[in-house]
Amino acid sequence: MTKCLGCGAILQSDDKNKEGYVNDLEKTLCERCFRIQNYSEYKYLNKDNAYYLNILKKIEKTNDLVILVTDFLNMESLHELKISNPILLVLAKRDIIPRSLDENKLLMKIKTNLNIIDRLVVSSINNYNLDLLLAKINKYKTSNKVYVVGYTNAGKSTLINKLIKNYSNNKQTITTSILPSTTLDLIEVKLNDNLTIVDTPGLLDNGNIVLNVKDDMLKRILPKKEIKPIVLQIKENQTLIVGNLFRLDVQKGTNLIFYLSNDLKIERYYKDTSKLKNKPVQTVKIKANFDMVIKGLGFIKTTNDTEIKVYITDKVKIETRESLI
C-alpha cells in the first residue's frame, strides 16, 4: 500500500468520494491534496476524534521523542492530552505573538501534566529558532524517529515543511490548509540518515470555534501577522460585537484587553441592540487579571471583577484562567 505524500492517506483508484483517491496509482499525491496545493480547493473529510487519539496511543508505545506544537492563542487544551513520551514543547507562530511579550515567561505559563523535557518558541515563517529546534531534536531523540503532534491549526505541517526545506534534500511537501483534517494519517519524512520526522493528523479540539465556522470566517479568525492588543475601557451594561461573530454584554465596568486576530472588527454599543441576540448565551463570571478564553479564537483579559454574557454558538467552549500576560 502506498500513502499520499501530502496527507498520509492510502492511495486508491476505486472511489472518488473516499480519501486517497487518484486516477493513476503511480501518482504520489491524492487528488484532494493536489487540488489543495495547486488550486486552494479544499474538500472536507469528517473524522472522529477517536481515530486521532488512537494514533496517539500507537505513538506512546514507541517511547520516541514527541514534538508537541501549540500556538499563542490555543494553549488551553494541552492538559487534556494523555501521552507518556518525552515531550519537546514548541510554541509556534512567534510572528503573531506581540513583540513586547517575554517568550520565556509565556512558555513557563503553559500548564500540562505531560513529560515536558524542554520548551522552545519558533516561527516557521521567519526561521526563528529553527536551528536551535533541530539541535534540541538531535539532543533528545531516543531513536531516529521523532513524532510531531498538536491540535488542528497549531502549525505542525508548516513547521515540518520548513525543516524539510532548510535541512534536507528531500523534495516532499506536506499538504497544509487552514481547515481541519488536512493530514489524515502518519507521514514519514526523512531529513537525513539519522532523523525521520513523522507528521500526525491534527487533533480535533472539542469546543474549538475553528470547527464551527465557515471558510471565509476562518480566514479572519486565524491571525496572519503580529497581534496588536486592543484595550477598551468599558462601563457597565455596554455591548460589544466582535467580527459579527459573537456578542459580549458586559455587566460591570472594567478594562478589556483583546488578544484576537486584528481582522475581527470590534463594535461598541452604548444602548441595547438586538444584534446577535438570537445566539445562545453563556454567562461568564471572571476575576480581575484573569482571561476569558474562547477556544480557537483567542482570549480577553479583564482588569476588574466582572460578569459577561457571551452570545455565541453553544458548540464553542469558553474558559477562564489566571492571566497569561
C-alpha positions as CSV (number, residue, x, y, z in Angstrom):
1,M,0.0,0.0,0.0
2,T,1.3,3.5,-1.0
3,K,0.5,6.6,1.0
4,C,-0.2,10.0,-0.3
5,L,2.9,12.1,0.4
6,G,0.7,15.1,1.2
7,C,-1.8,13.8,3.8
8,G,-0.8,10.2,4.6
9,A,-4.0,8.6,3.2
10,I,-3.6,5.3,1.4
11,L,-3.8,5.8,-2.3
12,Q,-6.7,4.1,-4.1
13,S,-8.4,4.5,-7.5
14,D,-11.8,2.9,-6.8
15,D,-13.9,5.6,-5.2
16,K,-13.6,9.4,-5.9
17,N,-15.6,10.2,-2.8
18,K,-13.2,8.4,-0.4
19,E,-9.8,9.7,0.9
20,G,-6.7,8.9,-1.0
21,Y,-8.4,8.8,-4.5
22,V,-6.1,9.0,-7.6
23,N,-6.9,8.2,-11.2
24,D,-3.4,6.7,-11.6
25,L,-1.8,4.7,-8.8
26,E,1.7,5.8,-10.0
27,K,1.0,9.3,-8.6
28,T,2.4,10.4,-5.2
29,L,-0.4,12.9,-4.3
30,C,-4.1,12.1,-3.9
31,E,-6.5,14.2,-5.9
32,R,-7.6,16.1,-2.8
33,C,-4.0,17.1,-1.9
34,F,-3.2,18.0,-5.5
35,R,-6.2,20.4,-5.6
36,I,-5.4,21.9,-2.2
37,Q,-1.7,22.5,-3.1
38,N,-2.3,23.8,-6.7
39,Y,-5.8,25.4,-6.6
40,S,-6.5,26.0,-2.9
41,E,-9.7,23.9,-3.3
42,Y,-10.4,22.1,-0.1
43,K,-12.6,19.0,0.3
44,Y,-13.6,18.5,3.9
45,L,-13.3,15.0,5.3
46,N,-15.0,14.3,8.6
47,K,-13.0,12.2,11.0
48,D,-14.0,11.2,14.5
49,N,-11.5,12.4,17.2
50,A,-11.3,8.8,18.5
51,Y,-9.4,8.0,15.3
52,Y,-6.7,10.6,16.0
53,L,-6.5,9.7,19.7
54,N,-5.9,6.1,18.7
55,I,-2.9,7.2,16.7
56,L,-1.5,8.9,19.9
57,K,-1.8,5.5,21.7
58,K,0.3,3.9,19.0
59,I,2.9,6.7,19.3
60,E,3.0,6.2,23.1
61,K,4.1,2.6,22.7
62,T,7.3,3.7,20.9
63,N,8.6,6.0,23.7
64,D,10.1,8.2,20.9
65,L,10.5,11.9,21.3
66,V,7.3,13.9,20.6
67,I,7.4,17.5,19.5
68,L,4.2,19.0,20.8
69,V,3.3,22.0,18.8
70,T,0.9,24.7,20.1
71,D,0.4,28.4,19.5
72,F,-0.2,31.6,21.4
73,L,-4.0,31.6,21.1
74,N,-4.5,27.8,21.6
75,M,-2.8,26.5,24.7
76,E,-5.7,25.6,27.0
77,S,-6.3,22.0,25.8
78,L,-2.9,20.6,26.2
79,H,-3.8,19.4,29.7
80,E,-6.3,17.1,28.1
81,L,-3.6,15.1,26.2
82,K,-2.5,11.8,27.6
83,I,0.8,10.5,26.3
84,S,3.8,9.4,28.3
85,N,6.6,10.0,25.7
86,P,9.3,12.6,26.4
87,I,7.9,15.9,25.1
88,L,9.7,18.9,23.5
89,L,7.1,21.6,23.8
90,V,7.2,24.0,20.8
91,L,5.2,27.3,20.9
92,A,4.9,28.0,17.1
93,K,4.0,31.2,15.2
94,R,6.3,33.6,17.1
95,D,5.4,36.1,14.3
96,I,1.8,36.5,15.6
97,I,2.8,37.0,19.3
98,P,3.0,40.7,20.4
99,R,6.7,41.6,20.3
100,S,6.5,43.2,23.7
101,L,5.8,39.8,25.4
102,D,8.5,37.8,27.1
103,E,8.5,34.5,25.3
104,N,10.2,32.6,28.1
105,K,7.5,33.7,30.6
106,L,4.9,32.6,28.1
107,L,6.5,29.2,27.8
108,M,6.5,28.7,31.5
109,K,2.8,29.6,31.8
110,I,1.8,26.7,29.6
111,K,0.4,24.1,32.1
112,T,0.4,20.4,31.3
113,N,0.9,17.1,33.2
114,L,3.0,15.8,30.3
115,N,6.6,14.8,30.5
116,I,8.0,18.1,29.2
117,I,11.8,17.9,28.9
118,D,12.3,21.3,27.2
119,R,10.4,24.3,25.8
120,L,11.0,26.5,22.8
121,V,9.4,29.3,20.8
122,V,9.8,29.2,17.0
123,S,8.5,30.8,13.8
124,S,8.4,28.8,10.6
125,I,7.7,32.0,8.5
126,N,10.7,33.9,9.9
127,N,13.0,30.9,10.5
128,Y,13.2,31.9,14.2
129,N,14.9,29.4,16.4
130,L,14.7,26.6,13.8
131,D,18.5,25.8,14.1
132,L,18.0,25.6,17.9
133,L,15.0,23.4,17.4
134,L,16.9,20.9,15.2
135,A,19.7,20.9,17.8
136,K,17.3,20.1,20.6
137,I,15.6,17.3,18.5
138,N,19.0,15.7,17.9
139,K,19.8,16.1,21.6
140,Y,16.7,14.5,23.0
141,K,15.6,11.9,20.3
142,T,15.5,8.3,21.6
143,S,15.6,6.8,18.1
144,N,15.8,8.0,14.5
145,K,12.1,8.7,14.6
146,V,10.5,11.9,16.1
147,Y,6.8,12.5,16.1
148,V,5.1,15.9,15.7
149,V,1.8,16.2,17.5
150,G,-0.7,19.1,18.1
151,Y,-4.2,20.3,17.7
152,T,-5.5,21.3,14.3
153,N,-4.1,24.6,13.0
154,A,-1.2,24.5,15.5
155,G,1.3,24.8,12.6
156,K,2.7,21.3,12.6
157,S,2.8,20.6,8.9
158,T,4.1,24.1,8.1
159,L,6.9,23.6,10.6
160,I,7.8,20.3,9.1
161,N,7.8,21.7,5.5
162,K,10.3,24.4,6.7
163,L,12.5,21.8,8.3
164,I,12.5,19.8,5.0
165,K,13.4,23.0,3.1
166,N,16.1,24.1,5.5
167,Y,17.8,20.9,6.5
168,S,17.1,18.2,3.8
169,N,17.4,17.4,0.1
170,N,14.0,15.8,0.3
171,K,11.6,17.3,-2.2
172,Q,8.5,16.1,-0.3
173,T,5.9,18.8,0.7
174,I,3.2,18.0,3.2
175,T,-0.2,19.5,2.4
176,T,-1.2,22.4,4.6
177,S,-4.5,24.2,4.9
178,I,-6.3,26.4,7.4
179,L,-9.1,23.9,7.6
180,P,-9.1,20.9,10.0
181,S,-8.4,17.3,9.0
182,T,-5.9,18.1,6.2
183,T,-3.4,15.5,7.4
184,L,-5.2,12.1,7.6
185,D,-2.6,9.6,8.8
186,L,1.1,9.4,9.8
187,I,3.5,10.9,7.2
188,E,7.2,10.0,7.5
189,V,9.7,12.5,6.2
190,K,13.4,11.5,6.1
191,L,15.5,14.6,6.8
192,N,18.8,12.6,6.8
193,D,20.1,9.1,7.6
194,N,19.8,9.8,11.3
195,L,16.4,11.6,11.6
196,T,12.9,10.9,10.3
197,I,10.2,13.4,11.2
198,V,6.7,11.9,11.4
199,D,3.8,14.2,10.9
200,T,0.5,13.3,12.6
201,P,-3.1,14.3,12.0
202,G,-4.2,17.5,13.9
203,L,-6.2,16.6,16.9
204,L,-9.8,17.9,16.9
205,D,-10.2,20.1,19.9
206,N,-13.9,19.8,21.1
207,G,-15.4,23.2,21.6
208,N,-13.0,24.9,19.2
209,I,-14.5,27.7,17.2
210,V,-12.5,26.6,14.1
211,L,-14.7,23.5,13.8
212,N,-17.9,25.6,13.9
213,V,-17.4,28.4,11.3
214,K,-17.4,28.7,7.5
215,D,-14.2,29.1,5.4
216,D,-14.5,32.8,4.9
217,M,-14.8,33.5,8.7
218,L,-12.0,31.1,9.4
219,K,-9.7,33.2,7.3
220,R,-10.5,36.2,9.5
221,I,-10.2,34.3,12.8
222,L,-6.6,33.0,12.2
223,P,-4.0,35.8,12.6
224,K,-1.7,36.3,9.7
225,K,0.6,38.8,11.4
226,E,1.6,40.2,14.8
227,I,-1.4,40.6,17.1
228,K,-1.9,44.2,18.3
229,P,-3.8,44.0,21.6
230,I,-6.9,46.2,21.7
231,V,-7.7,47.9,25.1
232,L,-11.2,49.2,25.7
233,Q,-12.5,50.9,28.8
234,I,-16.0,49.5,29.4
235,K,-18.7,50.9,31.6
236,E,-21.4,48.7,33.0
237,N,-24.1,47.4,30.7
238,Q,-22.3,48.0,27.4
239,T,-22.4,45.7,24.4
240,L,-19.5,44.7,22.1
241,I,-20.0,42.9,18.8
242,V,-16.8,41.2,17.7
243,G,-16.3,40.4,14.0
244,N,-20.1,40.0,13.6
245,L,-19.2,36.6,15.1
246,F,-20.2,36.9,18.8
247,R,-21.6,39.4,21.2
248,L,-20.4,40.5,24.7
249,D,-22.8,42.1,27.2
250,V,-20.5,43.5,29.9
251,Q,-22.4,43.8,33.2
252,K,-19.8,45.6,35.4
253,G,-17.3,48.2,34.3
254,T,-13.7,47.1,33.6
255,N,-11.0,47.4,31.0
256,L,-10.9,44.6,28.5
257,I,-7.8,43.7,26.5
258,F,-8.4,41.7,23.4
259,Y,-5.8,39.2,22.1
260,L,-7.5,38.2,18.8
261,S,-6.9,38.4,15.1
262,N,-6.9,42.1,14.2
263,D,-9.1,41.2,11.2
264,L,-12.0,41.0,13.6
265,K,-13.6,44.4,14.0
266,I,-15.0,45.3,17.4
267,E,-18.2,47.4,17.5
268,R,-19.3,49.1,20.7
269,Y,-23.0,49.8,21.6
270,Y,-23.9,52.1,24.5
271,K,-27.6,51.3,24.2
272,D,-29.3,47.9,23.9
273,T,-29.3,46.4,20.5
274,S,-30.8,43.2,19.1
275,K,-27.7,42.4,17.1
276,L,-26.7,38.7,17.5
277,K,-29.0,38.4,20.5
278,N,-30.6,35.4,18.8
279,K,-27.5,33.3,19.5
280,P,-27.2,31.0,22.5
281,V,-25.8,32.8,25.6
282,Q,-23.2,31.8,28.2
283,T,-22.7,33.8,31.3
284,V,-19.1,34.1,32.4
285,K,-18.0,35.4,35.8
286,I,-14.4,36.5,35.6
287,K,-12.0,37.8,38.2
288,A,-9.6,40.8,37.9
289,N,-6.5,40.0,35.9
290,F,-8.0,36.8,34.5
291,D,-8.5,35.8,30.9
292,M,-11.7,34.7,29.3
293,V,-10.5,32.1,26.7
294,I,-12.7,31.4,23.6
295,K,-11.3,28.1,22.3
296,G,-9.6,28.5,18.9
297,L,-10.2,32.3,18.8
298,G,-8.0,33.9,21.5
299,F,-8.6,35.5,24.8
300,I,-9.8,38.6,26.5
301,K,-8.2,39.9,29.7
302,T,-10.1,41.9,32.3
303,T,-8.6,44.3,34.8
304,N,-11.6,44.2,37.3
305,D,-14.0,41.5,38.5
306,T,-16.9,41.5,36.1
307,E,-19.7,39.4,34.5
308,I,-20.1,39.0,30.8
309,K,-22.9,37.4,28.8
310,V,-21.4,35.9,25.7
311,Y,-23.7,35.3,22.7
312,I,-22.0,32.6,20.6
313,T,-22.8,29.2,19.2
314,D,-23.2,26.8,22.1
315,K,-20.7,24.4,20.4
316,V,-17.9,26.7,21.4
317,K,-16.3,26.3,24.8
318,I,-15.4,29.3,27.0
319,E,-13.0,29.0,29.9
320,T,-11.3,31.3,32.4
321,R,-7.7,31.3,33.6
322,E,-5.3,33.4,35.5
323,S,-4.0,36.0,33.0
324,L,-1.4,34.7,30.6
325,I,0.1,38.3,30.4
